[in-house]
Amino acid sequence: MKTPLEILKEKKDAAEKHLKEQGYFSKKRVYVGMATCEIAAGSKEVMEEFENAKRSGLDIYLSQKGCAGRCHVEPTVEVIDPEKGSVLYTQVDPKKAKEIIQKHIIGGEPLAEGEK
Amino acid sequence: MSEKKLHNRSFEVFGKSKFFASQLRIALRNCGYIDPENLDDYLNVRGFEALAKVLTGMKSEDVIAEIKKAGLRGRGGAGFGSGLKWELVAREKSDQKYVICNADEGDPGAFMDRSIIEGDPFTVLEGMAIAGYAVGSDKGIVYIRAEYPLAITRLEKAIDAARKANLLGNNILGSKFSFDIEIRLGAGAFVCGEETALMQSIEGHRGMPRPRPPYPSASGLFCKPTLINNVETWANVPVIIVEGSQWFASVGTEKSKGTKVFALAGKITNTGLVEVPMGTTLRHVIFDIGGGIPKGKNLKAVQTGGPSGGCIPVELIDTPIDYDSLAKVGSIMGSGGMIVIDEDSCMVNIAKYFLEFTQSESCGKCTPCREGTKRMLEILTRITEGQGKEGDIEKLERLGNTIKKASLCGLGQSAPNPVLSTIRYFRNEYEDHIKNKKCTAGACSKMIRFEINDKCIGCGACYETCKFDAIEMI
């Protein structure tokens, strides 16, 4: 009989495979903060912006995330490039989201951000 | 299976900016790092590994011993040893035992429990399931306030997903252990965060505390042995199991192990959630992580523990944050609210604000809390309106100490703390209000007077703009 750890390992492998199929490990990953606080700061519009871009063909892995605790700079967006690492964007509005899509995701050049 | 550590993983994404550099994230490890509604994401960060480990090769005594060795203390406020609590429940013999997650976060300005549930709901479920195994319970209940709709939705989705994956329910992961969790909504009464009142509320009664003993570990929900812990405590459990009690116990101070999450608010540049090792000084949290006070103002005091805590003056800013040090300076760890107060704030007014809150949230069952807080508030209101009398301070102290000693539950026992601690450290401000009818911070509006001095040339600008026709042309 399989032990719980072995059963869990199977589940984990399945989860990894599932994530892989969705491009989790290969595409640029975009995380939009979607906790109550982030939504109050306007992250829903930002999410819509990325969703629209994805619908019209932008090849990214788009996901929501919880609150990282940086209330003073919300809404936050993270763009994680499997090769180049992550870039944090703060106080993102739909306009800035468009810029991120154009310059960073399509153009490959991250926007300048001060340390927050 | 990936062997990457659980804690601090999120810094791979966040980097080491000043805000994050000296934080240590255990309870918040996945907040802002994974998709809270995706079980795949949680499994990918070694989720449910702790539960599987426990089910595979640990006896319930081993689990309790691990938690005890880790030195985990309750993160809800009182700081009771979690391992001991688990042991007490495990020892009881009963046909039914309950495991409860207290997510009735009521302190004004505190939001760490909401953030954990919204950012990483699975970890809470996993922690509760581990405890269920350790104490011999098959039923978990999350008591969460109805004001947290998004947290509730995410929790519901997480429970559903976990059930479908056989991570909750019958014979979890092919073992003999069964455990299921359901959600109960609270109506948002502050007193329902108190464990006995919380259980009354789950039972369908009015949320009022009852005297202890019997403690919930012996007779709790529906008179059955009950283990109740706070959200943040649950979030620590999987890490202790996976990374070991030895590692966990190496973080923090001698008597307070691990980390604590604080909700930084008030007059501070970087408001937000911070998780730091126990023993970090207030100065470090406020000036290094929090970025100091905005507009070049000076720090005056820090209020920890919300309405049940006390104000710590700037002179004691090097106090390390742990249960005992905070208690020594007249405050409490509480659930982790940290409100920063600058020189523009009046301490009497702040004490009044907190007392207004506890007074209106007092359930009214015991007289010291019901009547005492009311009288204290009357005196404080009088003082802030310039009607303070000689002897008021002493009366507040006497009343406060009586309420602390005689109240039935934690709400009353801690309600006078903001007043007593501000009297202890800012007595001169109280005296100024009473004797000189003066509020130096200019916050008590009823005490401010305006005078026209000799520099007036009669330009009439005030006559033009006065909304109340208070300036007359003669």
Interface residues (C-beta under 8 A of the other chain):
Chain A: M1 K2 T3 P4 L5 I7 L8 K9 K11 K12 A15 E16 H18 L19 Y31 G33 A35 T36 C37 I39 S63 Q64 K65 G66 C67 A68 G69 R70 C71 H72 T76 E78 I80 S86 L88 E115 K116
Chain B: M1 S10 E12 V13 F14 G15 S17 K18 F19 L28 N30 C31 G32 Y33 I34 D35 P36 E37 N38 L39 D40 D41 L43 N44 F48 E49 L51 A52 K53 L55 T56 G57 F111 R114 S115 E118 G119 D120 Y148 L150 A151 A165 N166 I172 L173 G174 S175 T269 N270 T271 G272 L273 V274 E275
